[in-house]
Amino acid sequence: MYMGTTLLVYMHGFRSSPRSSKAVMTGEGIKSISGPENSIEWYCPQLLASPKKSMALVEGHIKQSDAERLVVVGSSLGGFYANYLAEKYGCKAIVLNPAVRAARELAPHVGMMTAYDSDEPFDFRPEYIDELKSLQVEKITNPSRYFLIAAKGDELLDWREMVSFYPGAKQLVLEGSDHGIADYADHLPQVLKFISS
């Protein structure tokens, strides 16, 4: 188990929020493994429509944190951001049904959108696709830093593309399930173990 302080950044998916079930479950789980010798700072911000501004928000928090170690967790679009941060900071990443090619996946969604858990409208602009392209990781450099959870039942993204994007990484491929990983609670112990190791 890692002894020291860890900043854990959780990034939700497109049109989602820190109130998503996986974010809430992960945050609760963190409390169970954080202690005096291995304190974990939990950071789960509301990401912005602009990918560039979202990363500026997260990186601003990373820079001001006193933690000795960084771990990132991302779901869907958050998984795409996790790839970017893991490569930039050389940290561990847990990716949950990640959108490994977010610019391609989100190009059809340009325009006015609403969040899943509110009626708050937001404008997903064409330039945001270019911002996503600028954050694209083409190839991960150290597979041992990554833990992929991919669901074969994902109705939005192709699990095979996820698996091939993280060769050599720790992978948990779920038979069935869905994009939101409805059975996430069953796999949370493995996520917590990877964070604390």
Legacy VTK file of the C-alpha trace (Angstrom):
# vtk DataFile Version 3.0
C-alpha trace
ASCII
DATASET POLYDATA
POINTS 197 float
0.000 0.000 0.000
1.182 3.524 -0.839
2.163 5.547 2.221
1.949 9.301 1.751
-0.512 11.878 0.441
-2.422 11.332 -2.791
-4.519 13.726 -4.821
-7.296 11.743 -6.477
-8.944 13.536 -9.391
-12.245 12.068 -10.620
-13.520 13.325 -13.989
-17.093 12.647 -15.035
-18.329 12.065 -18.565
-19.978 14.248 -21.203
-23.252 15.822 -19.968
-22.610 14.288 -16.539
-21.641 15.785 -13.167
-19.910 15.091 -9.827
-23.307 13.757 -8.714
-23.061 10.740 -11.031
-23.405 7.403 -9.261
-19.839 6.257 -10.074
-18.360 9.539 -8.831
-20.349 9.369 -5.589
-19.481 5.684 -5.026
-15.782 6.314 -5.698
-15.754 9.292 -3.330
-17.359 7.208 -0.582
-14.912 4.371 -1.239
-11.948 6.743 -0.955
-12.976 7.579 2.611
-12.676 3.887 3.523
-9.033 3.606 2.370
-7.765 7.037 3.432
-5.985 7.224 6.767
-3.284 9.142 8.681
-0.440 7.395 6.829
-2.017 7.466 3.382
-4.322 10.466 3.229
-6.233 10.953 -0.016
-7.461 14.341 -1.195
-10.671 13.910 -3.218
-11.229 16.330 -6.125
-14.252 15.873 -8.382
-15.062 19.162 -10.145
-17.940 20.043 -12.442
-16.152 20.010 -15.795
-16.926 22.715 -18.337
-18.204 22.438 -21.897
-14.780 23.578 -23.148
-12.184 20.767 -22.925
-9.379 23.347 -22.774
-11.002 25.163 -19.830
-11.783 21.853 -18.122
-8.127 20.848 -18.211
-7.051 24.326 -17.040
-9.414 23.927 -14.063
-8.065 20.482 -13.151
-4.417 21.360 -13.723
-4.808 24.503 -11.614
-5.937 22.316 -8.724
-3.118 19.800 -9.314
-0.526 22.608 -9.184
-1.808 24.002 -5.878
-2.190 20.625 -4.152
0.434 19.619 -1.585
-0.087 15.914 -2.304
3.009 13.842 -3.093
1.242 11.658 -5.643
-1.464 12.092 -8.276
-4.009 9.471 -9.402
-6.704 10.227 -11.994
-10.003 8.432 -12.590
-12.178 9.183 -15.589
-15.449 7.923 -17.005
-16.215 8.154 -20.739
-15.018 11.652 -21.795
-13.381 11.844 -18.361
-11.366 8.762 -19.361
-10.098 10.657 -22.408
-8.983 13.473 -20.091
-7.399 10.911 -17.762
-5.210 9.663 -20.626
-3.993 13.210 -21.255
-3.205 13.875 -17.594
-1.595 10.475 -16.987
0.791 11.018 -19.887
1.550 14.627 -18.917
2.135 13.962 -15.210
3.326 10.336 -15.357
0.614 9.277 -12.921
-1.748 6.326 -12.516
-5.074 6.370 -14.356
-8.258 4.343 -13.957
-10.411 4.652 -17.072
-14.063 3.561 -17.063
-15.502 2.975 -20.542
-13.200 5.727 -21.854
-13.846 7.671 -25.044
-10.350 7.085 -26.429
-11.152 9.157 -29.569
-13.333 11.846 -28.032
-13.191 14.308 -30.950
-14.625 11.678 -33.293
-17.250 10.522 -30.789
-18.482 14.001 -29.892
-18.388 15.660 -33.334
-22.062 14.656 -33.976
-23.089 16.327 -30.690
-22.048 19.904 -31.523
-24.855 22.323 -30.611
-27.123 23.027 -27.652
-27.219 20.219 -25.099
-28.555 19.664 -21.595
-26.907 17.826 -18.709
-28.296 14.419 -17.707
-29.235 15.420 -14.183
-30.459 18.973 -14.816
-32.229 20.977 -17.495
-29.381 23.465 -17.578
-28.544 24.077 -21.264
-24.996 24.403 -22.511
-23.517 25.103 -25.918
-21.111 22.455 -27.187
-19.278 24.501 -29.802
-17.453 23.369 -32.971
-14.137 24.717 -31.617
-14.388 22.281 -28.709
-13.772 19.447 -31.175
-10.444 21.102 -32.082
-9.663 21.428 -28.365
-10.285 17.693 -27.958
-7.982 16.945 -30.886
-5.209 18.938 -29.190
-5.556 16.757 -26.060
-5.553 13.434 -27.944
-3.102 10.802 -26.707
-2.131 8.579 -29.629
-0.365 5.904 -27.603
0.073 5.278 -23.893
3.714 5.096 -22.821
3.596 3.040 -19.626
0.787 0.442 -19.535
1.461 -0.481 -15.887
0.093 2.934 -14.853
-3.331 2.210 -16.344
-6.382 0.222 -15.251
-9.159 -0.121 -17.834
-12.709 -1.201 -17.053
-14.582 -1.784 -20.309
-18.119 -3.122 -20.705
-18.999 -5.267 -23.705
-22.563 -4.022 -23.255
-21.549 -0.352 -23.686
-24.239 1.072 -25.966
-22.258 4.233 -26.864
-18.613 3.207 -27.277
-16.823 0.160 -28.695
-15.172 -1.886 -25.934
-12.805 -3.491 -28.489
-11.316 -0.094 -29.314
-10.771 0.529 -25.606
-9.032 -2.817 -25.116
-6.701 -2.257 -28.072
-5.842 1.275 -26.898
-4.383 0.025 -23.586
-2.150 -2.924 -24.583
-0.382 -4.432 -21.589
-2.450 -2.466 -19.063
-4.508 -4.013 -16.274
-7.872 -4.675 -17.908
-11.245 -5.752 -16.588
-13.584 -6.511 -19.492
-17.157 -6.959 -18.354
-19.543 -9.310 -20.087
-22.672 -7.245 -20.618
-23.105 -4.224 -18.291
-23.603 -0.840 -20.005
-21.989 2.553 -20.681
-22.724 3.749 -17.158
-21.373 0.468 -15.664
-24.530 -0.260 -13.670
-22.644 -2.930 -11.681
-19.800 -0.540 -10.766
-20.228 -1.234 -7.041
-19.085 -4.823 -7.679
-15.807 -3.597 -9.210
-15.097 -0.671 -6.871
-12.859 -2.794 -4.574
-10.489 -3.417 -7.510
-10.475 0.325 -8.310
-9.645 1.193 -4.690
-6.917 -1.448 -4.599
-5.298 0.000 -7.732
-5.474 3.534 -6.254
-3.905 2.527 -2.945
-1.158 0.276 -4.370
LINES 1 198
197 0 1 2 3 4 5 6 7 8 9 10 11 12 13 14 15 16 17 18 19 20 21 22 23 24 25 26 27 28 29 30 31 32 33 34 35 36 37 38 39 40 41 42 43 44 45 46 47 48 49 50 51 52 53 54 55 56 57 58 59 60 61 62 63 64 65 66 67 68 69 70 71 72 73 74 75 76 77 78 79 80 81 82 83 84 85 86 87 88 89 90 91 92 93 94 95 96 97 98 99 100 101 102 103 104 105 106 107 108 109 110 111 112 113 114 115 116 117 118 119 120 121 122 123 124 125 126 127 128 129 130 131 132 133 134 135 136 137 138 139 140 141 142 143 144 145 146 147 148 149 150 151 152 153 154 155 156 157 158 159 160 161 162 163 164 165 166 167 168 169 170 171 172 173 174 175 176 177 178 179 180 181 182 183 184 185 186 187 188 189 190 191 192 193 194 195 196
